[in-house]
Amino acid sequence: MGAEQKLYKKLKAATPQIIWNRVENLSLPGMPDLLGYNTSGRFFTVELKVTKGRKLKFSPHQIAFHVTHPENTFIIAEALGPRAVNRYQMFRGSRIMELAGRGLELEACCLGLEACRLKLESLGA
């Protein structure tokens, strides 16, 4: 099982009120990994990233997706390793250019899976 698949399983377990659909789409490059639907009837997307360092790698298609879809798009990063201070961080998709440049030094909108859950569940409420 890959690192992003493990992250998906952790996120899914932490967010039982959200309906998740994994997007396995080779015909739409840059499409985020997950389509979520919360109890307020709000759809949103989540790109999953796992890193052993501070940098996050994005394809030009992933960057283009988030630039053209700045609302209700998110990136959740899991930092691995003993030096990871905040293991789970969530960023708004609208900040992908900053995130690609600064990596995990950028201030996250949520820290920890519980904070991510609360934010995603409250969209549209």
N, C-alpha and C positions, 0 to 999 in steps of 0.2 A: 504494500500500500504506500502510495506517495505521500509526501509531506503535506501537500495541499488537501488531499483526500482525508488525511487525519485531522487537519484543521476543520474541514467541513463537518466531520463527525462530532467534534467537540462543540462547534457552533450550533449544530442541529440539536444536540442534547441540552445545551444551555438555553435554547429558545423554543420550548414546546408549543408556544402560542403562535408561532410563525410557520406558515406553510412554505417549504423550500422546494425549488425545482433546480436541479443541477443542469447547466446548459453545456451540452457537449456538441458544439457546433463548429464544424470545419468550414462551412460555407459563409460564415459571418465573422471574419477575423476581428479580434478586439472585443467581441461580446464578453461581458463579465461572466464569471463562473457560476453565479447563483442569481436566480430570480426569486424574490421573497414576496409574500403577501401577508399583511398583518390583519388583526381583528377589526381595524378601522377601515378596511377595504382599500388599503394603500399598497400599490406595487412599488418595488424598489429593486435595485441590483447591487450585488456585492462581488467585488474582485478579491480573491484570496491570494495572499503572498506569504511565503515563509522565507526567512533569511537567517543566516548565522552571523551576519555583521550588521552594519547600520544602513547599507544601501539596499534599495529595492529596484529590481529591473522590470521595465515595462517595454513592450513592443510599441512601435509607432502606431499600430492599429489600436492598442489599448489606450494610449494617450489620446488619439483622435476620438475614440468613443466617449471618453469622459469629458473632453473639451466640448463636444457637440451635445452631450447629455449631462449638463451640470447639476440638475435637480434629482434628488432621490437616488443618487448613485454613491456608493461607498467602497472603500478599500479597507479590508481588515488584514493587518500584518501580524504574524507571530514571529517574535524574535527568539531564536534558540540559543543555547549556550549559557555558561555560568555568569557571563557579564550582562545578561539581559535584565535590565531594571524593570521595565514594563513589558511583560511578555506579550500581551495582546493589546493592540492599538488600532483604533478606527479613525479613518480620515474621510472627509468629504471628497467625492470624485472631482468636484470643481477645483480642487487643489492639487491635481495630479502633476502639473508641471513643477510646482514647488517640491512635491514629494519625490519626483524623479531626480531633482537636483540635490535636495538636502537629505533625503532618506529619513530615517527615524529621528533625526534631530528636529524635524518639523513638529510643532505642537499638534497633538492628536485631539480630535473632538471627543473621544472616549478612550478611557484606559481600563482594560479588563473586560472579560466576557460579560459580566453582569451589567456594566455600564453600556456596552454595545447592545445587549438585549433590551434594556430600558429605552434607549434611543430609537431602535428599530421598531419596537412595539408602539411607541408614542407617535410615530409619523402619522399625520393626518388626524390626530385626536384633537 
